[in-house]
């Protein structure tokens, strides 16, 4: 419609300033563009107030000693210096977080892919099994932590009762420094392996064209060969997505540790997100907390960018050149 | 299946027979495997529900029993008596309803703007939406806390739902935008010829067609808000303001009753906090599963 009008009016009036600001090609489209801004306005306000503003404020805070009562005192990079060289919990909590993520991500990625492949075998009742596998993922984090800290309780928990019935010593699970993180890895795997990752893989597997498998059958390819030469490359975009999200979520681990052990025993599960939370909201060191948060954000962003960069080498997009 | 049949036609009968037998064996083994996995995933739920119906002594019985001797339904009543669980539930419902409706309404508007309008900076906004998905929430948490503190919103549920009325989150915006892009532009043009305003076009033409995307978004944001723990933990500090998630954590640490062992009540509380997510999942499974699958394929 707009086009027709433009063609019939060869001597167009010069565009008004407002039209040029909003990037419209004609006066008619100006109204359209303005309406576009209007529809996006709540979000633009939200971006400024709840995202951009806080990001800038948080950089500023990280360079200050800040408490709610006394306000800000400029300290420059001292908060960062303190984190890297003086805070005895900083490096250990970072190491712990990587230990946890380094185990959870590959285990649940491989596990989810296996579960999805299993559900893709056209077994009868696949939908019911899919729902059952998904159940743990629906559990709210707090309920998950409460539930498992009871199941794994050293004396009263049913798991240890069974272990004792079998004549073995009760296993400490969440109550010993050396077993607390492996126990949490197990709990997280249980709760996430049949969750979103599995559904995404399943959708990916169902999207692989059957002709590819038929052609491979003609050539007499084995199932293992088909899996590695057809399935994996075809679903590599899903793998990348799950990998990136998995790393971010694992590094951000908070609720499970906060509720089940509160970072204990003896700082055994004191993850980095817990460190930030406690510095900022338990001790109200808001400046120092902001510095920690920035450091953490940089780590997450760098990790994500590295993964996206490396993905050129192994992710295959069907339909792309 | 076609491939299997074509194999049948070229191999001799006895070979085809053994092929079918081995197929049947594989199937059986797969079934066994799937059933074992289903038990691993479902058993803790079954055991939680069973424990929530046991008596105080029965929960700690050695060796543990599968089912309660007599189901103690009053445990579920007692939970509401020994803790302010009713208040926590109401608070949570408030937060969930307000924030989910905010997210649905505002991300529909913003998605519409990004999908159907042309203006300077639109593509930049889309890039910003994607970038904010990558940014960890921790960075904005502390300044947001100070902002809400200034506004006097601490220890109210306002910080938990008001922000979702301002855009509804990058993920939801992106979902709506992508979905609207799949709808033919001719629909909008026809409405414009009939003299409908852009808002009217959205409400009467596009929104009814976007129902699957809206349902997906509603389900996912319902669950996210229901189980959110960190924000209510930071913003709420008196018991009467707690949501279920924070309340459950509090109840776990500080048993409200003087009874020493309270695991049967704790398990009943867990079941109550879990139930809405289960109900939501089973009633809207279709939308939920498709929504999750969509996010993965788009990424």
Interface residues (C-beta under 8 A of the other chain):
Chain A: X1 X21 X22 X23 X24 X29 X32 X33 X34 X35 X36 X37 X38 X39 X40 X42 X43 X44 X45 X46 X47 X49 X50 X51 X53 X54 X55 X57 X58 X61 X68 X115 X118 X119 X121 X123 X129 X130 X131 X132 X133 X134 X135 X136 X138 X139 X140 X141 X142 X143 X145 X146 X147 X148 X149 X150 X151 X156 X158 X161 X162 X164 X165 X190 X194 X196 X199 X200 X201 X202 X203 X204 X207 X213 X214 X217 X237 X238 X240 X241 X242 X244 X245 X248 X252 X254 X255 X258 X259 X273 X276 X277 X280 X281 X286 X289 X290 X293 X294 X296 X297 X300 X301 X304
Chain B: X2 X3 X7 X27 X30 X31 X33 X34 X37 X38 X40 X41 X42 X44 X45 X47 X48 X60 X62 X63 X64 X106 X109 X110 X112 X113 X114 X116 X117 X118 X119 X120 X121 X122 X125 X128 X132 X134 X135 X136 X138 X139 X140 X141 X142 X143 X144 X145 X146 X147 X149 X163 X165 X166 X167 X168 X173 X189 X192 X193 X198 X223 X226 X227 X229 X230 X233 X234 X244 X245 X246 X248 X249 X252 X261 X263 X266 X267 X269 X270 X273 X274 X277 X278 X281 X282 X285 X289 X292 X293 X294 X295 X296 X297 X299
